[in-house]
Amino acid sequence: MASKRGRNFARVSARRDTSPDGPHPMIGVKLWKNPCRLSFRVNFIAHHFNQPLYDWIWRELRLTMPEHIVLYALALKDGITADDIAASTARPKNTLSRGVNAVLRKKLIERRADPRDRRRLILTLTARGRRIVARTVPAFVAHENGMASALTAAERRTLEALLEKIILEKPNWPTQIQGRP
């Protein structure tokens, strides 16, 4: 009897064609004929992870993606600045600033001056903001687990380690687009 890993590999390999039960033909082209395969795959996964979640959050809570990003970041580490959130998300500062202002108006966060540096504005979740995050984070976790269900535990740890390795090399990534070689 074939192992689970062997069955998974066979299932994934069978999807490489553009048969009716495989991916859309253009997805197949982008997966296997694309010179930027890693970035396409990461973007494809991120989009298909984020879109249904943020559509649900909008329908249920009337929060935009930037608003929830602010709440989620503060749930992970309360007492940080909008600049900290921007640095950790690669989202434009003006987009996050609008998100911060919106969740302030909705009384989901509070803003106060840092006692050590009055120019810095510290953000913290309110009780209402914490309740929203407590409601939404389980959906994020379940969605991620569903998407990663094709991987064994070891494969998932390997993927996470490889992505972490790429992310930690960010200081060495090119910062400018070069012309043709």
ROBALUM-596615 format. One record per atom (N, C-alpha, C): residue number from 1; residue in one letter; atom name; x, y, z negated. Coordinates in pm, 1 decimal. Layout:
! ROBALUM-596615
PT     n   res   atom         c1         c2         c3
PT   NUM     a     CA          X          Y          Z
...
//
This chain:
! ROBALUM-596615
PT     n   res   atom         c1         c2         c3
PT     1     m      N       83.4     -117.2        0.0
PT     1     m     CA        0.0        0.0        0.0
PT     1     m      C       88.4      124.4        0.0
PT     2     a      N       54.2      222.6       80.3
PT     2     a     CA      134.7      343.8       93.6
PT     2     a      C      122.0      429.9      -31.7
PT     3     s      N      231.2      497.2      -64.5
PT     3     s     CA      227.6      587.7     -180.0
PT     3     s      C      144.2      711.4     -146.6
PT     4     k      N      105.0      784.7     -253.4
PT     4     k     CA       27.7      908.1     -232.5
PT     4     k      C      109.4     1005.9     -148.6
PT     5     r      N      238.6     1014.3     -178.5
PT     5     r     CA      324.9     1105.3     -103.2
PT     5     r      C      326.6     1066.4       44.1
PT     6     g      N      337.6      938.1       71.9
PT     6     g     CA      338.9      891.0      210.4
PT     6     g      C      208.3      922.0      281.9
PT     7     r      N       96.6      902.1      211.4
PT     7     r     CA      -34.6      933.0      270.8
PT     7     r      C      -46.9     1083.0      297.1
PT     8     n      N       -2.0     1164.3      201.6
PT     8     n     CA       -8.6     1310.5      220.2
PT     8     n      C       74.9     1353.5      339.5
PT     9     f      N      196.2     1298.4      351.2
PT     9     f     CA      282.9     1335.2      462.5
PT     9     f      C      219.3     1295.5      595.4
PT    10     a      N      161.7     1176.3      599.0
PT    10     a     CA       97.0     1130.0      722.0
PT    10     a      C      -21.6     1219.8      757.1
PT    11     r      N      -97.7     1261.0      655.4
PT    11     r     CA     -213.4     1347.5      679.2
PT    11     r      C     -167.6     1483.9      732.9
PT    12     v      N      -64.7     1540.5      672.5
PT    12     v     CA      -14.1     1670.0      718.0
PT    12     v      C       44.7     1657.6      857.8
PT    13     s      N      120.2     1552.5      883.0
PT    13     s     CA      180.1     1534.2     1015.1
PT    13     s      C       73.5     1519.8     1122.0
PT    14     a      N      -35.1     1450.5     1089.1
PT    14     a     CA     -143.6     1432.8     1186.7
PT    14     a      C     -208.9     1565.9     1221.1
PT    15     r      N     -205.0     1660.5     1130.6
PT    15     r     CA     -267.0     1790.9     1155.3
PT    15     r      C     -182.9     1879.6     1246.1
PT    16     r      N      -62.2     1839.7     1275.9
PT    16     r     CA       23.3     1923.5     1359.5
PT    16     r      C      -29.5     1937.6     1500.4
PT    17     d      N     -109.1     1844.6     1544.1
PT    17     d     CA     -166.0     1860.7     1677.3
PT    17     d      C     -286.0     1954.8     1668.1
PT    18     t      N     -348.3     1980.6     1777.4
PT    18     t     CA     -462.8     2071.2     1777.3
PT    18     t      C     -591.0     1993.3     1802.4
PT    19     s      N     -597.3     1873.8     1745.2
PT    19     s     CA     -716.6     1791.0     1759.5
PT    19     s      C     -832.9     1856.6     1686.4
PT    20     p      N     -953.9     1811.8     1712.4
PT    20     p     CA    -1070.9     1873.4     1648.5
PT    20     p      C    -1063.5     1876.1     1496.0
PT    21     d      N     -998.6     1776.9     1434.1
PT    21     d     CA     -990.6     1779.2     1288.1
PT    21     d      C     -861.3     1843.8     1238.2
PT    22     g      N     -778.0     1894.8     1329.1
PT    22     g     CA     -656.9     1966.5     1291.2
PT    22     g      C     -684.3     2115.0     1281.1
PT    23     p      N     -579.6     2195.4     1266.1
PT    23     p     CA     -599.1     2339.7     1252.7
PT    23     p      C     -646.6     2401.9     1384.6
PT    24     h      N     -699.0     2521.4     1375.2
PT    24     h     CA     -732.8     2598.3     1494.8
PT    24     h      C     -607.4     2602.7     1581.9
PT    25     p      N     -620.8     2595.1     1712.9
PT    25     p     CA     -502.3     2592.1     1799.6
PT    25     p      C     -404.2     2706.4     1773.2
PT    26     m      N     -453.5     2824.7     1745.1
PT    26     m     CA     -361.8     2937.3     1722.2
PT    26     m      C     -287.8     2922.5     1589.8
PT    27     i      N     -353.4     2862.2     1490.7
PT    27     i     CA     -282.5     2837.3     1364.4
PT    27     i      C     -170.0     2738.6     1389.8
PT    28     g      N     -198.3     2635.5     1469.0
PT    28     g     CA      -93.7     2539.8     1503.6
PT    28     g      C       23.7     2606.6     1572.7
PT    29     v      N       -4.7     2697.3     1665.2
PT    29     v     CA      102.3     2770.1     1734.4
PT    29     v      C      184.0     2849.0     1632.7
PT    30     k      N      115.3     2919.9     1542.9
PT    30     k     CA      188.0     3001.3     1444.3
PT    30     k      C      262.9     2917.0     1342.9
PT    31     l      N      212.6     2798.6     1314.5
PT    31     l     CA      281.6     2712.3     1218.8
PT    31     l      C      406.7     2649.1     1277.5
PT    32     w      N      400.3     2603.2     1404.2
PT    32     w     CA      508.7     2521.7     1455.7
PT    32     w      C      585.9     2582.2     1571.6
PT    33     k      N      539.6     2691.3     1629.0
PT    33     k     CA      612.9     2753.2     1739.8
PT    33     k      C      652.7     2896.6     1708.3
PT    34     n      N      642.0     2934.9     1586.4
PT    34     n     CA      664.5     3071.2     1542.1
PT    34     n      C      808.9     3087.0     1493.6
PT    35     p      N      883.3     3185.6     1542.2
PT    35     p     CA     1019.5     3203.7     1492.2
PT    35     p      C     1021.8     3256.1     1347.7
PT    36     c      N      908.0     3304.5     1297.1
PT    36     c     CA      897.1     3353.7     1158.7
PT    36     c      C      804.1     3261.7     1079.8
PT    37     r      N      837.9     3135.8     1074.6
PT    37     r     CA      749.0     3035.9     1015.2
PT    37     r      C      728.0     3057.1      865.4
PT    38     l      N      831.7     3088.8      792.2
PT    38     l     CA      818.4     3107.1      648.0
PT    38     l      C      725.4     3223.6      615.6
PT    39     s      N      750.0     3338.7      676.8
PT    39     s     CA      666.8     3455.4      645.3
PT    39     s      C      522.1     3434.4      688.5
PT    40     f      N      499.9     3367.7      802.2
PT    40     f     CA      361.9     3340.3      842.3
PT    40     f      C      293.5     3252.8      738.7
PT    41     r      N      361.3     3148.0      696.4
PT    41     r     CA      300.4     3054.8      600.2
PT    41     r      C      270.2     3123.8      467.5
PT    42     v      N      363.7     3202.8      419.1
PT    42     v     CA      342.3     3272.5      292.2
PT    42     v      C      225.0     3370.0      304.9
PT    43     n      N      220.6     3445.8      413.6
PT    43     n     CA      109.6     3539.7      434.6
PT    43     n      C      -23.4     3467.4      452.7
PT    44     f      N      -24.0     3358.0      525.4
PT    44     f     CA     -146.4     3280.3      547.1
PT    44     f      C     -202.0     3232.0      413.5
PT    45     i      N     -114.8     3174.7      331.6
PT    45     i     CA     -156.8     3124.4      200.8
PT    45     i      C     -205.5     3240.0      113.7
PT    46     a      N     -129.5     3349.5      109.3
PT    46     a     CA     -167.6     3463.2       24.3
PT    46     a      C     -302.9     3519.9       66.2
PT    47     h      N     -323.5     3537.2      194.9
PT    47     h     CA     -450.7     3593.0      241.1
PT    47     h      C     -566.7     3501.0      205.2
PT    48     h      N     -549.8     3371.4      230.8
PT    48     h     CA     -657.9     3277.0      203.0
PT    48     h      C     -675.5     3250.2       54.1
PT    49     f      N     -577.7     3287.3      -25.5
PT    49     f     CA     -592.4     3283.9     -171.5
PT    49     f      C     -668.1     3408.1     -217.5
PT    50     n      N     -621.1     3525.1     -175.5
PT    50     n     CA     -675.6     3651.7     -225.1
PT    50     n      C     -815.9     3684.3     -176.1
PT    51     q      N     -840.8     3667.5      -49.0
PT    51     q     CA     -964.8     3718.4        9.0
PT    51     q      C    -1090.8     3665.9      -59.8
PT    52     p      N    -1105.7     3534.2      -76.9
PT    52     p     CA    -1228.7     3487.7     -142.5
PT    52     p      C    -1239.5     3535.0     -287.4
PT    53     l      N    -1127.2     3542.7     -357.0
PT    53     l     CA    -1130.6     3588.0     -496.1
PT    53     l      C    -1173.4     3733.2     -506.5
PT    54     y      N    -1111.9     3819.2     -424.8
PT    54     y     CA    -1145.5     3961.2     -434.5
PT    54     y      C    -1283.1     3991.5     -376.9
PT    55     d      N    -1330.2     3911.4     -282.1
PT    55     d     CA    -1469.2     3924.8     -237.0
PT    55     d      C    -1564.0     3892.2     -352.2
PT    56     w      N    -1535.3     3784.0     -425.1
PT    56     w     CA    -1616.6     3744.2     -540.6
PT    56     w      C    -1612.4     3850.9     -649.9
PT    57     i      N    -1493.4     3902.5     -679.7
PT    57     i     CA    -1479.6     4005.6     -783.9
PT    57     i      C    -1559.2     4130.1     -744.3
PT    58     w      N    -1557.2     4166.5     -617.3
PT    58     w     CA    -1635.4     4282.0     -573.7
PT    58     w      C    -1785.7     4255.2     -591.0
PT    59     r      N    -1831.3     4138.7     -545.3
PT    59     r     CA    -1974.6     4105.6     -556.1
PT    59     r      C    -2020.4     4100.0     -701.5
PT    60     e      N    -1942.5     4037.9     -786.2
PT    60     e     CA    -1982.6     4015.3     -925.5
PT    60     e      C    -1960.0     4136.4    -1016.4
PT    61     l      N    -1847.7     4206.5     -996.2
PT    61     l     CA    -1806.5     4308.5    -1092.4
PT    61     l      C    -1790.6     4448.0    -1032.6
PT    62     r      N    -1804.1     4458.6     -902.4
PT    62     r     CA    -1785.8     4586.3     -832.9
PT    62     r      C    -1647.1     4647.0     -862.5
PT    63     l      N    -1546.8     4559.6     -859.5
PT    63     l     CA    -1407.7     4603.6     -873.7
PT    63     l      C    -1336.2     4579.2     -742.2
PT    64     t      N    -1256.1     4676.4     -700.0
PT    64     t     CA    -1175.4     4661.5     -579.8
PT    64     t      C    -1049.1     4581.8     -613.0
PT    65     m      N     -978.9     4539.9     -509.7
PT    65     m     CA     -853.8     4467.9     -529.8
PT    65     m      C     -755.1     4550.0     -613.6
PT    66     p      N     -728.2     4678.0     -580.6
PT    66     p     CA     -633.4     4753.5     -663.3
PT    66     p      C     -678.8     4767.5     -808.9
PT    67     e      N     -809.2     4780.2     -831.1
PT    67     e     CA     -858.2     4790.4     -968.5
PT    67     e      C     -830.5     4661.6    -1045.1
PT    68     h      N     -858.3     4547.0     -981.7
PT    68     h     CA     -833.7     4420.7    -1050.5
PT    68     h      C     -684.1     4395.3    -1066.2
PT    69     i      N     -605.7     4435.9     -969.5
PT    69     i     CA     -460.1     4418.7     -981.5
PT    69     i      C     -409.2     4489.4    -1106.4
PT    70     v      N     -460.5     4607.8    -1133.6
PT    70     v     CA     -420.9     4682.4    -1253.7
PT    70     v      C     -461.2     4603.1    -1378.4
PT    71     l      N     -584.5     4555.8    -1382.8
PT    71     l     CA     -631.4     4480.1    -1499.0
PT    71     l      C     -550.0     4352.7    -1518.8
PT    72     y      N     -525.8     4280.5    -1409.9
PT    72     y     CA     -452.2     4153.5    -1416.8
PT    72     y      C     -310.1     4177.8    -1469.0
PT    73     a      N     -244.7     4282.3    -1417.5
PT    73     a     CA     -108.5     4312.9    -1461.9
PT    73     a      C     -107.1     4345.0    -1610.9
PT    74     l      N     -205.2     4422.8    -1656.7
PT    74     l     CA     -210.3     4458.6    -1798.4
PT    74     l      C     -244.2     4337.8    -1885.4
PT    75     a      N     -318.8     4243.2    -1831.8
PT    75     a     CA     -347.4     4121.2    -1907.5
PT    75     a      C     -219.8     4039.0    -1925.3
PT    76     l      N     -131.5     4045.0    -1826.8
PT    76     l     CA       -4.7     3972.6    -1836.7
PT    76     l      C       92.6     4042.9    -1930.5
PT    77     k      N       91.4     4177.7    -1927.7
PT    77     k     CA      181.9     4255.8    -2013.3
PT    77     k      C      117.5     4391.8    -2039.2
PT    78     d      N       51.5     4402.5    -2150.6
PT    78     d     CA      -14.6     4527.2    -2186.5
PT    78     d      C       90.2     4631.7    -2224.6
PT    79     g      N       54.8     4758.3    -2209.4
PT    79     g     CA      143.6     4865.8    -2251.0
PT    79     g      C      250.9     4899.4    -2149.2
PT    80     i      N      220.2     4884.6    -2021.0
PT    80     i     CA      314.8     4918.2    -1914.6
PT    80     i      C      262.7     5039.8    -1838.7
PT    81     t      N      340.3     5087.3    -1742.8
PT    81     t     CA      302.5     5205.5    -1664.8
PT    81     t      C      252.1     5164.4    -1526.5
PT    82     a      N      191.3     5259.4    -1460.0
PT    82     a     CA      148.3     5235.8    -1322.0
PT    82     a      C      269.6     5206.5    -1233.7
PT    83     d      N      382.8     5270.1    -1260.3
PT    83     d     CA      505.2     5241.8    -1184.6
PT    83     d      C      548.9     5095.9    -1201.8
PT    84     d      N      532.9     5043.5    -1323.3
PT    84     d     CA      567.4     4902.8    -1347.9
PT    84     d      C      479.4     4811.6    -1262.6
PT    85     i      N      350.9     4845.1    -1255.6
PT    85     i     CA      258.2     4764.0    -1176.8
PT    85     i      C      294.3     4772.7    -1028.7
PT    86     a      N      323.9     4893.2     -981.7
PT    86     a     CA      361.4     4911.4     -841.2
PT    86     a      C      487.4     4832.4     -807.8
PT    87     a      N      585.3     4836.5     -895.9
PT    87     a     CA      711.1     4765.0     -870.9
PT    87     a      C      690.4     4614.3     -864.3
PT    88     s      N      595.7     4563.4     -940.9
PT    88     s     CA      575.7     4418.6     -945.6
PT    88     s      C      480.5     4367.5     -837.9
PT    89     t      N      414.0     4457.4     -765.4
PT    89     t     CA      316.7     4413.2     -665.9
PT    89     t      C      352.1     4451.8     -523.9
PT    90     a      N      444.5     4543.8     -506.4
PT    90     a     CA      480.3     4597.8     -374.8
PT    90     a      C      361.1     4666.8     -309.7
PT    91     r      N      265.8     4709.7     -388.7
PT    91     r     CA      151.5     4787.7     -339.0
PT    91     r      C      191.1     4934.4     -341.2
PT    92     p      N      138.2     5013.1     -249.5
PT    92     p     CA      169.8     5156.2     -249.6
PT    92     p      C      126.1     5222.3     -380.7
PT    93     k      N      209.3     5314.2     -429.8
PT    93     k     CA      179.4     5382.4     -556.0
PT    93     k      C       47.1     5458.4     -549.2
PT    94     n      N       17.7     5519.3     -433.8
PT    94     n     CA     -106.9     5596.0     -425.6
PT    94     n      C     -229.0     5504.6     -433.6
PT    95     t      N     -220.1     5384.4     -378.2
PT    95     t     CA     -330.2     5287.5     -387.0
PT    95     t      C     -350.4     5244.5     -531.7
PT    96     l      N     -240.7     5215.3     -601.0
PT    96     l     CA     -252.1     5174.4     -740.9
PT    96     l      C     -295.3     5290.5     -829.2
PT    97     s      N     -253.7     5410.7     -793.8
PT    97     s     CA     -297.4     5527.9     -870.8
PT    97     s      C     -449.0     5543.1     -864.4
PT    98     r      N     -505.7     5522.0     -745.7
PT    98     r     CA     -652.3     5525.3     -733.1
PT    98     r      C     -715.4     5413.3     -815.0
PT    99     g      N     -653.6     5296.4     -814.1
PT    99     g     CA     -703.9     5184.8     -894.5
PT    99     g      C     -698.8     5216.7    -1043.2
PT   100     v      N     -588.1     5273.8    -1088.3
PT   100     v     CA     -574.5     5312.8    -1229.5
PT   100     v      C     -682.8     5414.0    -1266.6
PT   101     n      N     -698.8     5516.4    -1184.4
PT   101     n     CA     -799.1     5618.5    -1214.6
PT   101     n      C     -940.1     5561.0    -1216.6
PT   102     a      N     -969.0     5468.4    -1127.5
PT   102     a     CA    -1102.3     5407.5    -1123.3
PT   102     a      C    -1129.3     5325.2    -1249.2
PT   103     v      N    -1032.1     5243.8    -1292.9
PT   103     v     CA    -1056.6     5162.6    -1412.9
PT   103     v      C    -1052.9     5247.1    -1539.5
PT   104     l      N     -986.4     5361.9    -1534.7
PT   104     l     CA     -995.8     5457.5    -1646.1
PT   104     l      C    -1138.4     5511.8    -1655.5
PT   105     r      N    -1194.1     5553.7    -1541.4
PT   105     r     CA    -1332.4     5605.6    -1540.1
PT   105     r      C    -1431.7     5500.1    -1586.1
PT   106     k      N    -1404.9     5373.8    -1553.0
PT   106     k     CA    -1494.2     5265.0    -1592.5
PT   106     k      C    -1468.2     5218.4    -1735.8
PT   107     k      N    -1372.0     5283.0    -1801.8
PT   107     k     CA    -1336.4     5252.9    -1940.9
PT   107     k      C    -1289.2     5107.7    -1960.3
PT   108     l      N    -1215.7     5059.4    -1860.1
PT   108     l     CA    -1158.8     4925.2    -1867.5
PT   108     l      C    -1015.0     4928.8    -1917.8
PT   109     i      N     -953.1     5047.3    -1909.6
PT   109     i     CA     -817.8     5067.8    -1962.1
PT   109     i      C     -814.2     5202.6    -2032.5
PT   110     e      N     -708.7     5221.1    -2110.0
PT   110     e     CA     -680.8     5349.9    -2172.8
PT   110     e      C     -540.4     5391.5    -2131.8
PT   111     r      N     -518.5     5523.6    -2130.8
PT   111     r     CA     -386.9     5577.6    -2094.2
PT   111     r      C     -344.1     5671.9    -2205.2
PT   112     r      N     -218.5     5658.0    -2246.9
PT   112     r     CA     -164.3     5748.0    -2349.4
PT   112     r      C      -17.6     5774.3    -2319.3
PT   113     a      N       30.2     5883.7    -2370.4
PT   113     a     CA      171.2     5918.2    -2351.5
PT   113     a      C      258.3     5825.0    -2434.9
PT   114     d      N      371.6     5787.3    -2379.5
PT   114     d     CA      469.1     5705.2    -2450.7
PT   114     d      C      530.8     5792.7    -2560.1
PT   115     p      N      527.2     5749.8    -2686.4
PT   115     p     CA      583.0     5834.5    -2792.8
PT   115     p      C      733.1     5860.3    -2778.1
PT   116     r      N      804.0     5770.5    -2708.0
PT   116     r     CA      948.5     5789.5    -2688.5
PT   116     r      C      980.5     5879.6    -2570.5
PT   117     d      N      890.3     5886.1    -2474.6
PT   117     d     CA      909.4     5969.2    -2355.2
PT   117     d      C      771.3     6017.0    -2311.3
PT   118     r      N      734.7     6136.4    -2350.6
PT   118     r     CA      600.0     6189.1    -2329.0
PT   118     r      C      564.4     6199.6    -2180.4
PT   119     r      N      663.1     6189.6    -2090.0
PT   119     r     CA      634.0     6194.3    -1946.3
PT   119     r      C      577.4     6061.7    -1896.1
PT   120     r      N      608.8     5953.7    -1965.8
PT   120     r     CA      560.1     5821.1    -1926.6
PT   120     r      C      420.5     5798.6    -1981.9
PT   121     l      N      332.4     5747.8    -1897.8
PT   121     l     CA      195.5     5719.6    -1940.4
PT   121     l      C      175.5     5568.7    -1950.6
PT   122     i      N      146.7     5524.0    -2070.7
PT   122     i     CA      131.2     5382.0    -2099.9
PT   122     i      C      -15.4     5343.0    -2080.3
PT   123     l      N      -35.9     5229.0    -2015.4
PT   123     l     CA     -170.7     5178.4    -1989.9
PT   123     l      C     -195.9     5055.6    -2076.6
PT   124     t      N     -316.5     5048.3    -2132.7
PT   124     t     CA     -356.5     4931.2    -2211.1
PT   124     t      C     -500.4     4894.5    -2176.1
PT   125     l      N     -530.9     4767.2    -2185.8
PT   125     l     CA     -666.2     4719.4    -2160.3
PT   125     l      C     -757.8     4754.1    -2277.3
PT   126     t      N     -881.5     4787.4    -2247.3
PT   126     t     CA     -984.0     4800.6    -2349.8
PT   126     t      C    -1044.5     4662.0    -2372.8
PT   127     a      N    -1128.7     4649.8    -2472.6
PT   127     a     CA    -1195.8     4521.4    -2497.7
PT   127     a      C    -1276.9     4480.9    -2375.2
PT   128     r      N    -1342.2     4576.0    -2311.3
PT   128     r     CA    -1421.8     4546.7    -2191.5
PT   128     r      C    -1331.8     4497.9    -2077.1
PT   129     g      N    -1216.0     4562.2    -2061.2
PT   129     g     CA    -1120.5     4518.1    -1959.4
PT   129     g      C    -1071.1     4377.3    -1985.8
PT   130     r      N    -1047.2     4345.2    -2112.5
PT   130     r     CA    -1002.9     4209.3    -2148.2
PT   130     r      C    -1110.6     4106.0    -2116.3
PT   131     r      N    -1236.4     4140.2    -2139.0
PT   131     r     CA    -1344.9     4046.5    -2108.0
PT   131     r      C    -1351.5     4019.3    -1957.2
PT   132     i      N    -1328.6     4121.5    -1876.8
PT   132     i     CA    -1330.7     4101.5    -1731.7
PT   132     i      C    -1217.8     4008.7    -1689.0
PT   133     v      N    -1099.5     4032.1    -1741.2
PT   133     v     CA     -985.9     3946.2    -1705.1
PT   133     v      C    -1009.7     3803.7    -1754.4
PT   134     a      N    -1066.0     3790.0    -1873.1
PT   134     a     CA    -1095.9     3656.0    -1925.4
PT   134     a      C    -1195.7     3583.4    -1835.0
PT   135     r      N    -1280.0     3658.2    -1767.9
PT   135     r     CA    -1377.1     3597.6    -1675.8
PT   135     r      C    -1314.2     3564.6    -1540.0
PT   136     t      N    -1221.4     3647.7    -1492.7
PT   136     t     CA    -1169.1     3630.1    -1357.1
PT   136     t      C    -1047.5     3538.1    -1348.2
PT   137     v      N     -961.4     3539.7    -1446.6
PT   137     v     CA     -838.3     3460.1    -1436.6
PT   137     v      C     -866.7     3311.3    -1418.8
PT   138     p      N     -963.2     3252.3    -1487.7
PT   138     p     CA     -989.3     3109.8    -1461.8
PT   138     p      C    -1024.7     3081.1    -1315.5
PT   139     a      N    -1090.7     3174.5    -1249.0
PT   139     a     CA    -1121.0     3154.7    -1106.3
PT   139     a      C     -992.5     3155.9    -1024.2
PT   140     f      N     -897.5     3242.6    -1059.1
PT   140     f     CA     -768.9     3246.4     -989.8
PT   140     f      C     -695.2     3113.5    -1008.8
PT   141     v      N     -692.5     3065.3    -1131.8
PT   141     v     CA     -622.8     2940.0    -1162.6
PT   141     v      C     -687.2     2823.0    -1087.7
PT   142     a      N     -818.4     2814.8    -1091.8
PT   142     a     CA     -887.9     2705.5    -1023.5
PT   142     a      C     -865.2     2711.6     -872.7
PT   143     h      N     -868.2     2831.9     -817.2
PT   143     h     CA     -847.7     2846.9     -672.7
PT   143     h      C     -706.0     2805.0     -634.0
PT   144     e      N     -607.4     2846.7     -713.1
PT   144     e     CA     -469.3     2806.9     -685.6
PT   144     e      C     -453.6     2655.3     -696.7
PT   145     n      N     -510.5     2596.4     -800.8
PT   145     n     CA     -500.1     2451.1     -816.8
PT   145     n      C     -566.2     2378.3     -700.3
PT   146     g      N     -679.1     2430.8     -653.3
PT   146     g     CA     -744.6     2369.6     -538.0
PT   146     g      C     -659.4     2378.3     -413.0
PT   147     m      N     -597.5     2492.8     -392.0
PT   147     m     CA     -513.0     2509.3     -273.3
PT   147     m      C     -389.2     2420.6     -280.0
PT   148     a      N     -336.5     2401.5     -399.6
PT   148     a     CA     -213.0     2323.2     -414.8
PT   148     a      C     -240.4     2175.3     -437.4
PT   149     s      N     -364.9     2133.6     -428.8
PT   149     s     CA     -397.8     1994.2     -459.8
PT   149     s      C     -334.8     1893.8     -363.3
PT   150     a      N     -290.2     1937.4     -248.3
PT   150     a     CA     -224.1     1846.3     -154.0
PT   150     a      C      -83.3     1809.8     -199.8
PT   151     l      N      -31.7     1881.1     -299.0
PT   151     l     CA      104.8     1857.5     -346.7
PT   151     l      C      104.6     1771.8     -471.8
PT   152     t      N      206.6     1690.0     -483.6
PT   152     t     CA      227.8     1619.4     -610.5
PT   152     t      C      281.7     1721.3     -710.3
PT   153     a      N      284.2     1684.6     -836.4
PT   153     a     CA      338.1     1774.2     -939.1
PT   153     a      C      484.6     1808.4     -908.3
PT   154     a      N      560.9     1709.8     -866.0
PT   154     a     CA      702.2     1733.8     -833.7
PT   154     a      C      715.6     1825.7     -711.9
PT   155     e      N      632.1     1804.4     -610.5
PT   155     e     CA      637.6     1890.5     -492.1
PT   155     e      C      601.5     2035.1     -529.0
PT   156     r      N      503.3     2049.8     -616.0
PT   156     r     CA      463.1     2185.0     -657.7
PT   156     r      C      576.7     2253.5     -733.1
PT   157     r      N      643.0     2181.4     -823.3
PT   157     r     CA      756.9     2239.8     -895.9
PT   157     r      C      868.2     2278.2     -798.8
PT   158     t      N      893.4     2194.3     -698.8
PT   158     t     CA      996.6     2224.6     -598.9
PT   158     t      C      959.7     2348.4     -519.4
PT   159     l      N      836.2     2355.6     -473.0
PT   159     l     CA      791.2     2473.7     -398.0
PT   159     l      C      804.4     2600.0     -482.6
PT   160     e      N      759.1     2594.2     -607.7
PT   160     e     CA      769.1     2710.2     -696.0
PT   160     e      C      915.2     2751.5     -715.2
PT   161     a      N     1004.5     2654.2     -733.1
PT   161     a     CA     1146.8     2684.6     -752.1
PT   161     a      C     1207.0     2748.1     -626.7
PT   162     l      N     1170.0     2697.0     -509.2
PT   162     l     CA     1224.1     2753.1     -384.7
PT   162     l      C     1173.1     2895.5     -361.9
PT   163     l      N     1044.4     2918.4     -387.3
PT   163     l     CA      990.7     3054.8     -372.2
PT   163     l      C     1054.7     3149.7     -473.3
PT   164     e      N     1073.3     3101.4     -595.5
PT   164     e     CA     1139.6     3183.4     -697.8
PT   164     e      C     1281.1     3220.3     -652.9
PT   165     k      N     1351.2     3125.9     -595.3
PT   165     k     CA     1488.4     3151.1     -548.1
PT   165     k      C     1488.7     3262.0     -442.2
PT   166     i      N     1393.1     3257.5     -349.9
PT   166     i     CA     1383.7     3362.4     -247.4
PT   166     i      C     1351.5     3496.7     -311.9
PT   167     i      N     1255.4     3497.3     -404.2
PT   167     i     CA     1213.5     3622.1     -468.5
PT   167     i      C     1328.0     3683.8     -548.6
PT   168     l      N     1403.4     3602.4     -620.7
PT   168     l     CA     1513.3     3655.0     -701.8
PT   168     l      C     1626.9     3711.7     -616.6
PT   169     e      N     1630.0     3676.8     -489.1
PT   169     e     CA     1729.3     3732.3     -397.1
PT   169     e      C     1684.2     3864.2     -335.6
PT   170     k      N     1569.5     3916.8     -376.2
PT   170     k     CA     1516.9     4039.1     -317.2
PT   170     k      C     1619.0     4153.1     -313.0
PT   171     p      N     1701.8     4172.5     -414.5
PT   171     p     CA     1800.9     4281.1     -404.1
PT   171     p      C     1893.6     4267.1     -282.9
PT   172     n      N     1905.6     4147.5     -228.0
PT   172     n     CA     1992.6     4124.9     -112.8
PT   172     n      C     1917.5     4119.5       19.8
PT   173     w      N     1785.2     4134.4       16.4
PT   173     w     CA     1709.1     4135.6      140.7
PT   173     w      C     1743.5     4260.4      219.7
PT   174     p      N     1740.3     4253.2      350.9
PT   174     p     CA     1763.3     4374.2      430.9
PT   174     p      C     1658.3     4479.9      397.0
PT   175     t      N     1700.3     4603.6      389.5
PT   175     t     CA     1607.0     4712.0      357.4
PT   175     t      C     1567.6     4791.7      480.5
PT   176     q      N     1636.4     4767.7      591.3
PT   176     q     CA     1603.1     4838.3      715.4
PT   176     q      C     1591.6     4736.9      826.8
PT   177     i      N     1505.5     4768.3      922.2
PT   177     i     CA     1488.3     4682.0     1038.3
PT   177     i      C     1599.0     4716.1     1137.7
PT   178     q      N     1670.2     4612.4     1176.9
PT   178     q     CA     1778.8     4632.0     1271.8
PT   178     q      C     1724.3     4621.7     1414.7
PT   179     g      N     1789.0     4689.0     1506.3
PT   179     g     CA     1754.3     4677.7     1647.1
PT   179     g      C     1783.7     4538.1     1698.7
PT   180     r      N     1773.5     4522.8     1825.7
PT   180     r     CA     1801.1     4390.3     1884.2
PT   180     r      C     1941.9     4347.6     1856.5
PT   181     p      N     1960.5     4214.4     1842.1
PT   181     p     CA     2099.3     4163.2     1817.0
PT   181     p      C     2187.3     4183.4     1938.0
//
